C-alpha cells in the first residue's frame, strides 16, 4: 500500500454534498488489486456509496451498509434509466409554475438597476438579522449587480402545504445559542420564512409527479436544501463571487451574517448546471454499467450488489467478503447523522423506506461517550472478522486532530482481534472530514491502515496532533 495520485472526480460523484468523499480512482485501484472479478467487497460505513459504484465498475459484487438513507437513495437513483429530456421538461414546467405564484414574485423578483426590466433575485445578504443587499444576474442586459435591498417582505402563509417538522433540541450538536439565533427549535427555522415556503411548494410539486423521473427531480431538490439555509456563509469581497456561497459544516452553525439563496434559481442550477442532475445522469451512463441491487442479503447470488439501510453492528454474517474497505466515523470530528437531517426530513416524507434512526449512529458526542464508541466500533470490527474470508485484506481509513479519537480507534482494533500491519498517509486534493475543522496539515489527508488478524496484542495507534510527526517518519 502506497500513496497515490487522486484523479478528477466524475460528475456523478459531485452532485450531492457528502462529507469526506474518498478518491474514487484510489479506492477502485485498491478494490482491483485485492480482488478478482466477481468477488464480494464489503463496506459497513458506505456513506456516499462510492464503494458500491467502484465495485460495480470493477465487476465486483458490493455489499454496503449505512444508517443514512442518502446511501440507499443514491444507489437507487443510479440504478434506473431516465428520459433526460423528460426530466428537464418536468423541472422547467415546475419552475415556471412557481415563478408565477405571488409567494415567489413578492419575494424574489425586482427591477434591474441597469435596464429596468424584471429580474430574479439570486440571493439576499443578511447582516446582523437584516437583508441588506441583493445580487442577481440580469438575463436582459447580462449585468451582474449587487445593490441595496428594495424588497419589503410580504410573507404569505399557504394553507394545507406540507412542511417538515423536527425538534432540533433533540440533537446533541445543537446549542441553546444556536436555537435562539435561528429563531426557534423547529427545523423549519433553518430557512427564512420565504425560503421554507418556496422549498415546500417545490417539494410538493415533485411529489405530484407520477413517472420514474420523479427520483431525478428529488435528487436535484436534495442538492439545494442545504444551500438555501441560514447556514450559508457570505464570501469575502476579494472572492468576487456575489452569486455563490460556501457550505461545509462539522455541526449546526448559526451565522450573524449569511446568504439567503433563491431556492428556485438553485433548483434550476441543480437541473441544468455543471453538477446538475442531467450531467450527473449522463456521467452515470458513461461511467457505470447497468446494475440491479437488493436490500436483502439473501439475494446476493441474484443481483449485482446489496445495499442495507441498517445499523452495521447487526451485520455479522449471511455472506463472506473477499475484501473489506471502509471509512468509519472519525470519532468526534463531524456529526454526520444529525447534520443529515437537513436532507433526511424531506427524504423520509418522499418515501418512508428512507427512515433514519440516529440512535444507531456510531459517533462521539455529548450523548455518546467514547466508551460507547469503542464498544460499537469493536462490535463492527468483530463482525468484519466473521465476514472476511481467511487471509483476505481489510483496509480502513481514519483521521482526526483529537488524540482521544485515535485512542478509541486503537482500542477497538485491539479488542476486535485485528492489528495494523501497514499504514499510509494519503494526501488528498480535496477535503477529508477533518478538513471541515482544519485548513492544513492532517486535515487535508487521510491515513490508510491495512488490517490483519492480530498476532501481536496491545497495538496502539500513535497519532494525533502531538504525534503526527512520528507517523510521517514511519511512512
N, C-alpha and C positions, 0 to 999 in steps of 0.2 A: 504494500500500500504506500502510495507516494502522492505528494501534492501535484495537482493537475490544473490545467487552464480551463476556466469556465468559458463557454461559448454563448452566442446570442440566444436569448430565450425565445422560443416560438410564441406567436401571438396567443395561441390557445391557453398558455400559462399566465398571460398578462391581463386578462380581462377582469378577474375578481381579486380584490385585495385579500391576501392572507399572509400572516407573519412567517418570516423565515423560510420562504420557498427555497429549496435546495437547488444547486446547479444541476439541471436536468441531464446534461451530457455526462457529467461525472457519475451521477447515480446510474445511468444506463450502462456506462463502462463497467462499473462495479458489478452490476447485475450480470452482464455478459461474461465477465471474467470468472465469476464464481458459480455459474450455472450452465446447463445445456438447454437447447431448445425443448420446450415442453415442461421444464422443471417448475416447481412451485416456489414462489417468492412471497414471504410474509412480512407485513409491516403493521405492528399493533398500534402505531400512532401515525395515521396516514395523512392527516392534515389536508393539504390541497390535492391529495390523490396522485401526486407525482409518481410514486412507486407503482401505482396501478397502471398509469399510462405508459411509463417507460418499460415496464414488464410486457405489456401488450405489444409495444413497438418491437421489442426484442424477441417476441414469440415465446414468452414465458407465461406461466399462469399465476397471476397475482391473487393473494388473499390479503385484504386490508381491513383494518378496523379503526373506528374513531367514534367518540360520542357526539361529535359535532356534525349535525345534519348537512352542513355545507359540503362535506366529503361525499356523501351519498348523492347529493343534488348534482355535483359536478360530473360524477361518473354517469349518472342517469342522463344528464343533459347531452353529453358527448356520445352516448350510445345510440342516438336516434338520428334519422335522416330528416332534414327540414327543407322546405321550399324557401330559399333565401329571398326570392322576390316577394313571396307572401309575407315573410317576416317583416320586411321593410314596409310593405303596403299597410299591414295591420298597425304597425308602430306609427307611421305617419298619419294614418286616419285618427288614431287616439290622440296624437299630439295636436292635430288641427282642431279636433273637437274640444279639447281642454282649453286651447288658446282663445276660443270664442266665448268661454264662460266668464261671467263677472268676477269670480274668485281669482281668475288669472289676470284679466285685463286691469282690474283695480290695483293689483299688487305688482305686476311685472311688465307693464307697458308704459312708455313715456315718449316724449318728443325728442328727437335727436338734436343736440345743441348745435350741430353744424348745418344740417339740411332741413330740419324742422319736421321730418316725416316720422311716423310711428316706428318705434324700435323696441325690441325685447330687452329688458334689463337682464344682464348676465349675473350680477351679484350686488348685494349691499355690503358695505364695510361698516361694521358696528364698532364704535369706540365708546367704551365706558357705558354700555347699555343703550346707546342710541345709534340708529342707522344714519351715519353722517354723509356717506358718499355712495354713489352708484357707478358701475362700469358697464360698458356694452360695446359691441362692435356693430356698427350700423350696416345693414345689408344694402342700403341705397347709395351712400357716399363712401362706404368702406373705411370709415374712420373708426379707430378705437379710442373711446373717450371715457375719462373719469371726471365726474363733476359732483357738485353738491346734490344731495338727495332732494328731489322735488315732490316725492310721493308722500301723501298723508295717509297713514294706514287706515284701511276700511275693512276690518275683519268681518267676513261673512261666515256665520255658522250654518253648516249644511246638515239638515236632519237626515237620519237613517243612513249615515255614512260610517262604515266600519273604520275604526282606528285601533291600532294596537294598544294594549294596556299591560303594564308590568311595573311592579313596585321596585324601584331602583334601590331602596333601602335594604332589600334582601341581599344585595351584592356586597361582598367584603371589600372590594376595591373602591366603593363609593363612600365619600365622606359627607358629614353634615354641611361642610362648607360648599361642597360641590352641589348638593341638593338646593341649597339657598341660592347659589349663583345662577343656576339654570331655571329657578322659579318653581320647583316642586319635585316630588318624589316619583311621579308617574313618568314612564319612559317617553311619553309624547313631548315632555319638556326639553328633550334633547334637540328639538327643532323649534323654530319660531311658529307662531300660530298659522301664518300663511303657508309655510312650508309643509307642516304636518297635514294641513288641509289638502294641498295640491298632491302630496305624496299619496294620501288616502284615496283621492279621486282617481289618480293614475293606477293605483293598485287595484281598485275595484273595477276599473275598465279592463285591466289584464285578466282578472278573474272571470270576466264575462266572455272571454274568447273560448271557443269550443273546438279548436283544432290543435294539433300537436305543436304548432308554432307558439302556443301559449308558454311553453317552457323556455323558449328562447327570449320571449319578452320578459319573463320573470328574471332571467339571468341579467338582462340589461337593468331591470329595476334594482336588483341587488347590487349592481355596480355603483348606484348613485345614492343609496340611502345614507351611507356614512359621510359622503361628500356634501350632503345638504344639512348636516347637523351644526350645532353651535360649537363643535369641537374642531372646526377648520380654521387654522391659523392664517393670519394675514402675512403675505410675503413682504419683505423689506423693499423699499423704493428702489434700491440698487438692482433688484432682480428684474425689474421692468417687465413684470408678468401680471398685469392688473386683472386678467380674466381667469386666473387659476389660483388654487390654494395648495396647501400641503396637509397630509393626514397620515399620521403614524403614531400610535398611542400604546404605551405599556399598560395604561389603566384609564378610566374615565377622567377627563380633564376639563375643568371649567375655565373658560378664557374670558378675560375682561374685554379684549378686542378680538373680533372674529369676522370671518366672511360668511355671509348667508348666500348660498348659491341657488340660482333658479332651477328647481327640480325638472322642469320640462326641457329647458336647454340642455341640462345634464343628461336627461334621458335620450334626447336626440343624438348627443355625442356617443352615448352608450350603445346606440344602434349603428350609426354610420361612421363613428370616429376610428382613429388608428388602432384602438384596442376594443372597439365596439363588437357587438355580438356577430355581425356579419363577417368581419375579418377573423374573429375567433373561430367561427364555424368553418370558414374556408380553410383556416390553418389546420383545424382538426381533420378535415377531409384530406389534406395534403400530407399530414404528419402521421396519422394513425390509421391502421387497418380497421375495418368494421369489427365490432366485438359485441358479445352479449354477456350478461352477468346475472348473478343471483345473489340474494342476501341470505341464502340458506346453505351452510357448508355441506350439506348432504348432496347438493347439486354439483359439487366440484368437478366431477367427471364429465358433466354435460354442458358446461359453459366455459367461456374464455377467462372468467375471473369472478371472484367473490368479494362483495362489499358488505361488511357487517356494521350496522349502526348500533353499537353497544359498548359497554364497558369492557376493555380488553382484559381486565382481571378475570372475566368469566370465560375467556377463550383459552382452554387448556388442552384441547385435543380435537379429534374428529378428522384430522389431516396431518400430514407430515410435510415439513418445508425443507427444500434443498438449500435455501439461503434466506437469512433474515437481515433486513436493513431497515433502520428506523431512526427517527429524530424525536426523542421523547420531550416532554415539557422540561424546560430548563429551570427547574426548581421554582424560584420566586420571581423570575425575570419578567414575565408577562402573564396577565390574566386572560388567557385565550377564551375560555368559555364565557366568562362574564362580558367581555367586550363583544363577543359574537352575538350577544342579544340584540345588538343594533340591526343585524340581519335576520336573526332567527325568530324574532317576534312576528315578522312578516312571513317567513318561510313556513312556520308551523300552521299559520292560518291558510296559506296557499295549499298545503297538503298535510294532513295530520300524521302522515308517516315520517315527517321531518321533525318530530318532537325531540327535545333535548332534555337531559337530566343533569344539571350542574352538580348534583350531589356525588356523581360518579367520577368527577374530574380529578385527575392526579396532579395536584398543584400545591404550592405553598402560599398560604395567605393567613389572615387572622382567624379564619375558621378551620383551616387545615394546617396543623403544625408539622414540623419536619419529621416527627415520629410517624405520623400517618403517611407522609410522602414516602419515607423509607419502606414502610410496610407494604404500601401499594406497589411501589416500583419492584420490590423484592418478589411480590406475587407475580407481576407481569414477567419478570425475567425468569422465574422458575417455570412459568408456563411456556416461555420460549425454549427452555431446555427440553421440555417434554415434546415440543413440536418439532424442533430442529433435528434433522437426521444426524446420526453419528458422524463425526469428522467433517461436518459441514461448517460453513462460515457464518458468523454473526458480526455485522458492522453497526455500530451505534455512534451517533454524533451528539456533541454536547458543548456548551459554552456558558459561562457566567462570570461576572465580576465579583461574585459573592462566595467566599470560602465555604460557608455553610451549605451552599448548593452542591459544591464538589464533594464535601464530606458525606452528604446524604447519598449522592450517586455511588460513591465508592463503597459505602456500607451496604447498599442494596446489591451491588455487584458481588461483593463478598458473600452476602447471605444467600444469594441465589445459586452459588456454585460455579460462577464464571470467573475468569481472570482476563486481564488485558495483556495480550502478547505483542501488540504493536500499536503505535499511535502516530497520528499525522496531523499537522496543522494545515488546514486548507484556507488560504486567503481568498476570500470571495470578492468578486467585482461589485456585488450587490449586498445589501444589508442582511445580516443574520438577525435573529431575535434580539440578541444582546445589543445590537446597534440601535434599537429603539431608545436605549438609555445612553449608549456610548457613541462617540463620534470618531474614535481612532483606536489603535491597539487591538485588543482581543475582540472588541465589539464588531469588527468587520471580518471576523474569521470564525471558523468552527474547528473543533477537534474531532477527528475521526478515530474511533477506537475499534480494533479488531479483538473480538472476544472468543475465548475457547473455554472448555471445561476447566475448572480451577485445579491446578496441580500444586500451586504454592499458596497457602491460605494467608489471609490478612493483608492482601494487596490494598493499597490506598492510592487514590488519585491525588497526586501532589500538584495542585494547580490552583488558580485563582489570582487575584490582583497582586498578592505578595510573592507568588512563586512562579509567575508566568515565565520569567527569565530562565529558570531552571528547565522548564519544559522546552523552551526554544533550544537550549543547549543539547537536549537529548534527542531531538528530532533529526 
